[in-house]
Amino acid sequence: MTILDPTLNQPPHGWRKVLHVNWALVLLITAVASFGFLMLYSVAGGSYDPWASKQMERFAAGMVIMFVVGFTPIGFWKAVTPLVYLGGLALLVGVYLFGHTGMGAQRWINLGFIMLQPSEVMKIAVVMVLAQYYDWLDPAKVSRPLWVFVPLMLMAVPFALVIIQPDLGTSLLILLSGAVVMFLAGVSLWYFGAALFSGVALVTAVFLSRGTSWQLIKDYQFRRIDTFLNPELDPLGAGYHIMQSKIALGSGGVSGRGFMQGTQSRLNFLPEKQTDFIFTTLAEEFGYVGSTILLVLYALIIIFCIASILKNRDRYGALLTGGIAATFFFFFAVNMAMVMGLAPVVGVPLPLVSYGGSAMLVLLGAFGLIQSAHIHRPRGIVN
């Protein structure tokens, strides 16, 4: 019979926690962030200012946050999960009441030392609260309608608060990451089939609402859809971003033009080259080879997260790790699909590479939660 040896099942204490850190994950995160430093240095014309130096500082601060969060017992994060979720909702309400407006959207709160984007916090908070919910819930009840309704409401409230900012990309990521946690918790596939059918019906309703008094999305969002379907409709307007992005992607070829030799970014043809479209700069300068290396690093991060899940017998820690890994995956998958013209432009940054304070710090804090679940997972199976 397999039992847990209580002497071996104790989580590590003090300095011994360093031995249990997932160092491979740390190295992979650092490698991906280094791509970002190089690209931000390049798009600034060979200067650390104004982007690369600040990004390095934020990454250093984020790594400190990651280790502090990682060395804190996972039980603590489980206990404070409701506070994190409610705090995230309060911040989203604060954005609506007195948030800072930029690029046509009200998404930030000015804290003086940083422009905080609460929706970034909320993506992780939703994963945390769903992981706690399914850790508490009897597995036999996960597919019963009443118990499925609760997590749907936990996702629906932040989704509504984010989409009115407006921020369609982040609001969809909240739903997708939450759905992954529900899937991992064992919710019946029939619910996901119903959700897919509802999604198709909603998309149909969105298109039918165009130009009516009950139009469901903004005009600029419709223009993004039009641009996605046919960028040539407005090559100097709404289609400009994606057309220049495709030119940059194609001009890189197999090995790229060379570091700091990308004409699209250096001559400012490429819009938002330091944030949403930074992947196209990388593809132009390092080509297919460089793009593939970045993709492999991203894939390895996901693989190590999955490996951590398989080793973790704590339900909360495993679901939390799976949800955060899914959030990370959707981040880079949506961004790459967007800049390649495979998805509408929704303003999702490339994780650990795009310039930005909130996204970097929150994501590294989320990886800290993964480290906490990994370090403090139950151990010591004895036959």
ZADRENLO-419853 format. One record per residue: residue in one letter; y, x, z of N, C-alpha, C in turn. Coordinates in steps of 0.1 Angstrom, whole numbers, plus 5000, padded with zeros to 4 digits. Example, Ala and Ser with C-alpha at 12.3 -4.5 7.8 and 13.67 -1.06 7.14 Angstrom:
// ZADRENLO-419853
A494351325078495551235078496751325078;S497851285071498951375071500051295079;
This chain:
// ZADRENLO-419853
M498850085000500050005000501250095000;T502250054992503550134991504550075002;I505050175010505950135020507150225020;L508250185026509450265027509350345040;D509450475039509450565051510850555057;P511050505069512350485075513050615077;T512350725079512950855081513550905068;L512950865056513450915044514350825037;N514450695042515150595035516650595040;Q517050685049518350695053519250755042;P520450695040521350755030521850895035;P522250985026522751115030524051105038;H524251205047525451205055526251335053;G527551325055528451445055528351515041;W528251645042528351735030527051715022;R526051655027524751635019525051545008;K526051455009526351364999526651434985;V527151554987527551634975526251654966;L525151674973523851704966523351584958;H523751474962523251344956524251284946;V525351354943526351304933525651314919;N525951224911525451224897526351324889;W526051454890526951554884526951544869;A525851504863525751494849526851394844;L526951284852527951184848529351234850;V529551314860530851384862531251474850;L530251554846530551644835530851564822;L530051454819530251384807531651314807;I532051264819533351204820534451304817;T534251424822535251534820535351574806;A534151574799534151614785534851514776;V534651384779535351274772536851284774;A537251304786538651314789539251434783;S538551544781539051654774539351634760;F538551544753538951504740540351434740;G540551354750541851284751542951384753;F542751484761543851584763544151654750;L543151694742543351764729544151674720;M543751544719544351454709545851424713;L546051414726547451384731548351504728;Y547751624730548451744727548751754712;S547851714704548051714689549051614684;V548951494689549851394684551351414688;A551451494699552851534703553351654696;G552651694685553151814677552851944683;G551851954691551452084698552252104711;S552451994718553252004731552451924742;Y552551974754551851894765552751774769;D553951774765554851664768555051584755;P555151444756555251374769553951314774;W552851334767551551264770550451344777;A550151464771548951534776549151574791;S550251624795550451674808550351564818;K550951444815550851334824549351284825;Q548751284813547351234813546451334822;M546651464821545951554829546151534844;E547351504848547751474862547051354867;R547051244858546351124862544851134862;F544351224854542851244854542451314867;A543251414871543051484883543051394895;A544151304896544251204906543051114906;G542651074894541550974892540251034897;M540051164895538851234899538751234915;V539851254921539951254936539551114940;I540151014934539750874937538350844935;M537750904924536350874921535450934933;F535751054937534951114947535151044961;V536351014964536650934977535850804977;V535950734966535250604965533650634965;G533250734958531850764957531250804971;F531950884979531450924992531550815002;T532250704999532350595008531050505007;P530350475017529150395016529250265008;I528250235000528350124991528449995000;G527949995012528049885021529449845023;F530349945024531749915027532349845015;W532049885003532649824990532049684989;K530849664993530249534993530949435002;A531349485014532049405024533449375020;V534149465013535549435009535649374995;T534549344989534549284975535449154975;P535249064984536148944983537648974984;L537949074992539349114993539849174980;V539049254974539449314961539649204950;Y538749114950538849004940540048914943;L540348874955541448794958542748874956;G542749004959543849094957544249104942;G543149114934543349114919544048984914;L543548874920544148744916545648734920;A545948784932547248784937548148874928;L547648984923548449074914548649004901;L547648934896547848864883548848754884;V548948684896549948584898551348654899;G551348774905552548844906553148884893;V552248924883552648954870553348834863;Y552748714866553348594860554748564866;L554848594879556148564886557248664883;F556848794884557948894883557449024876;G556549004867555949124860556949184850;H556649304846557449374836556849344822;T557849324813557449284799557649404790;G556549424781556649534772555849504760;M556349534748555649504735555249354734;G556149274739556049124737555049064747;A554649134757553649074766554049114781;Q553849024790554149044804552849074811;R552549204812551249254818551349354829;W552449404833552549514842553449474854;I553149544865553949544877554449684880;N555749694881556449824883556349864898;L555449964901555350014915556150134917;G557050174908557850294909557150414904;F556050454910555350574905554350544894;I554050414892553150384881553450234877;M553250214864553250074859551850024859;L551549944870550249894872549949774863;Q548749774856548349664848547249594856;P547449484863546449424872545249374865;S545349344852544149294845543149404844;E543549534844542549644845541749634858;V542449614869541849594882540849474882;M541249374876540549244876539249264869;K539149344858537849364851536749414860;I537149504869536249564879535949464890;A537049394895536849304906535949194903;V535949144890535049034886533549084887;V533349204882531949264883531549274897;M532449324906532149344920531749204927;V532549104924532348974931531048904926;L530748924913529548864908528248944913;A528449074914527249154920527049114934;Q528049094942527949044956527348904956;Y527748824947527248684947525748674944;Y525348754934523948754931523048834941;D523648924948522948994959522748894970;W523648804973523548704983522548594979;L522648554967521948434962520448454961;D519648354965518248354964517848364949;P517048464945516748484930516148354924;A515548274932514948144927516048044922;K517248064927518347974924519248014913;V519048134907520048184898520348104886;S519348024881519447954869519747804872;R519847764884520147624887521647594884;P521947474878523247454873524347474883;L524147424896525247444906525547594908;W524447674909524647814912525147894900;V525047834888525547894876527047864875;F527447744879528847704879529747794887;V529247844899530147924907530548054900;P529648134895530148254888531048224876;L530748114869531648074858533048054862;M533247994874534547974880535248104884;L534348194889534848324894535448404882;M534848374870535348444858536448364851;A536448234852537448144845538848164850;V538948174864540348184869541048314865;P540448434866541148554861541248554846;F540348494839540448484824541648404820;A541948294827543048214824544348284827;L544448354838545648424842545948544833;V544848604827545148714818545548674804;I544848564800545148524786546548464784;I547148414795548548364793549548474793;Q549148604795550148714796550948734783;P550448734771549048714767548348844765;D547048844768546148964766544748914763;L544548884750543248824745542148924747;G542449054744541349154745540749174758;T541649184769541249204782540549084788;S541048964784540448844789539048824784;L538848864772537448854766536548954772;L537049074776536249174782535849134796;I536649054803536348994816535148904815;L535148824805534048724802532748804798;L532848904790531648974785531049054796;S531849124804531249204815530649114826;G531248994828530648904838529348844833;A529348824820528048764813526948864815;V527248994813526249104815525649094829;V526549084839526049074853525148954855;M525548844849524648724850523348744843;F523348814832522148834825521248924833;L521749034838520949124847520449064859;A521148964864520748884876519648794873;G519348764861518248684857518548544853;V519748514850520148374846519448344833;S518948224831518248174820518948194807;L518248234796518848264783519348134777;W518948024782519447894776520947884778;Y521347934790522847924792523648014783;F523048124779523748214770523748154756;G522648084753522648014740523747904739;A523847834750524847724751526247794750;A526447904757527747974756528048024742;L527048074735527248114721527647994712;F526947884714527347764707528747714710;S529147724723530447684727531547774721;G531147904720532048004715532347974700;V531247944693531447914678532347784677;A532147684686532947564685534347594689;L534647684698535947724702536647794691;V536047884684536647954673536947854662;T536147764660536347664649537647584653;A537747544666538847474671540147554670;V540047684672541247764671541747764657;F540947774647541347774633541847634629;L541247534634541747394631543047364637;S543347434648544647404656545847474649;R545647564640546747634634547747544628;G549047564632550147484626550247354632;T549447314642549547184649550347194662;S550547084668551347074681550447124692;W549147134690548247184700547647314697;Q548347394690547847534686547447614698;L546247664697545547724709545947874711;I546347944701546748084703548048104696;K548648224699550048254694549948284679;D551148274673551248294659550848444655;Y551348534664551048674662549548704662;Q548848624671547348644671546648594659;F547248484653546748434640546948544629;R548148604630548448714620547448824621;R547048864634546048964635544748924629;I544348794630543148754624543248764609;D544348714603544548724589544548864584;T545148954592545149094589543749154589;F542949114599541549154600540749114588;L540948994583540248944572540649004559;N541949024558542549084545543849154548;P543749284552544949364555545949374544;E545449364531546349374520547349264518;L547149154526548149044525549549084529;D549649174539550949214544550849364547;P550849454536550549594538551749664546;L552949614545554049674552554449604565;G553649494568553949424581552749414589;A552049304591550949284600549749364596;G549649394583548449474578548649624579;Y549849664583550249814582549349894591;H549149854603548349924613546949954608;I546249854604544849874601544749954588;M545649934579545550014566545750154568;Q546750194576547050334580545850394588;S545250314596544150354604542950394595;K542750304585541550334576541850454567;I543150474563543450594556543150724564;A543550714577543350834585541850854587;L541050744589539650764591538950824579;G539350774567538750824555539150964551;S540351004555540851134551540151244559;G539551214570538951314578537651374572;G536951294564535751334558534651374568;V533851474564532751514573533251604585;S534051704582534451794592535851784596;G536651704590538051684594539051774587;R540351744589541351834583541651954592;G541251944605541452054614542352014625;F542252084637543052044648544552064645;M545351954648546751944646547151944631;Q546151914622546451904608546351764602;G546351664611546251524606547551474601;T547651444588548951404583549351274587;Q548451174589548851044593549551034606;S549051114616549651114629550851204629;R550751324623551851414624553151364616;L552951284606554051224598554351084603;N553751044614554050914621553750794612;F552750804603552350694596551450604605;L550750674614549750604623550450544635;P550450414637551050354648550250364661;E550950364672550350374685549250484686;K549650594680548750704679548250764692;Q548950744703548550804715547850704724;T547750574720547050474728545950404720;D546150294714545050214708544450284696;F545250354688544650414676544450564677;I544150614689543950754691542650804684;F541650714683540350744677540550784663;T541450724656541750754642542350894640;T543150934650543651074649542551174651;L541551144660540451234662539551234650;A539351124643538551114631539151194620;E540551184619541151254608541151404610;E541251454623541351594625539951664627;F538951584632537651644634536551574626;G536951474618536051414609534851344615;Y533851324607532551254611531951324622;V531951464622531251544632531851524646;G533251534646533951514659533751374664;S533851274656533651134660532251104665;T531251164659529851154664529651214677;I530251334679530151394692530751304703;L531851244701532451154711531551034713;L531050984703530050874704528850904712;V528351024710527151074717527551084732;L528651144735529151154749529251014756;Y529750914749529850784754528450724756;A527550744747526250694748525450754760;L525650884762525050954773525550904787;I526850864787527350804800526650674802;I526450594792525750464794524250494798;I523650594792522250624795522050664809;F522950754814522850794828523150684838;C524050584834524250464842522950384843;I522350364831521050284831520050354839;A519950494839518950564847519250544862;S520450534865520850514879520450374884;I520550274875520150134878518650134880;L517950194872516450194873515950254886;K516750354892516350414904516850344916;N517650244914518350174926517650044929;R517150044942516449924946517449824954;D518649864955519649784961520249684950;R520149564952520449464942521949474939;Y522749474949524249484947524649614939;G524149724944524449854937523949854922;A522749794920522249794906523049704897;L523449584902524249494894525649544892;L526149614902527549664901527549774890;T526549864891526449974881526249914867;G525449814865525249754852526449694847;G527249624855528449554851529549654847;I529649754855530749854851530349934839;A529049964837528550034825528849944813;A528649814814528849714803530349714800;T531249714810532649714808533049834801;F532549944804532850074797532450064783;F531250014781530650004767531549914758;F531949794764532749704756534149764753;F534649854762535949914760535850004747;F534950094747534950184735534450114723;A533550024724532949954712534049864706;V534749794713535849704708536949794702;N537349904709538449984703538050044690;M536850104689536350164677536250064665;A535649944669535549834659536949794654;M537849794663539249744660539849844650;V539849974653540550064644539850094631;M538550054630537850064617537849934609;G538549834614538649714607537549624608;L536649644618535449564620535749444630;A536849454637537249354646538749334646;P539349224650540849204650541449304660;V542649344657543449434666543749354679;V543249394690543449314703544049404714;G544449524711545049614720544249664732;V542949704729542049764739542049914737;P542449984748542450134747541050194746;L541050324741539850394741539650464755;P538550424762538450474776538450624778;L539250674787539350814791539950904780;V540350844769540950914758542350874755;S542550734754543950684752544850714764;Y546150734760547150754771547350624779;G547350644792547650524800547250554815;G548050504824547850534838546850434845;S547150304843546250204850544850214845;A544650224832543250224827542550344832;M543150464832542550584836542150584851;L543050544859542850544874541750434878;V541950314872540950214875539550244871;L539450304858538150334853537450444861;L538250544865537650654874537250594887;G538050504893537750434905536450364903;A536250294892535050224889533850314888;F533950434882532950534882532650584896;G533650574905533450614919532450504925;L532650384922531650284927530250304922;I530150344909528750384904528250504912;Q529050604915528650714923528250674937;S528950584943528650534956527350464957;A527050374946525750314946524650414943;H524950514936523950614933523650704945;I524650744952524550834964523850764975;H524250634978523750564989522650474987;R521950484975520850394972519650424981;P518850324983517650334992516750444986;R516150524994515250634990513950634999;G513050714994511850745003510750655001;I510150644989508950564987507750654991;V506950605000505750675003504450585001;N503450644995502250564992501250575004;
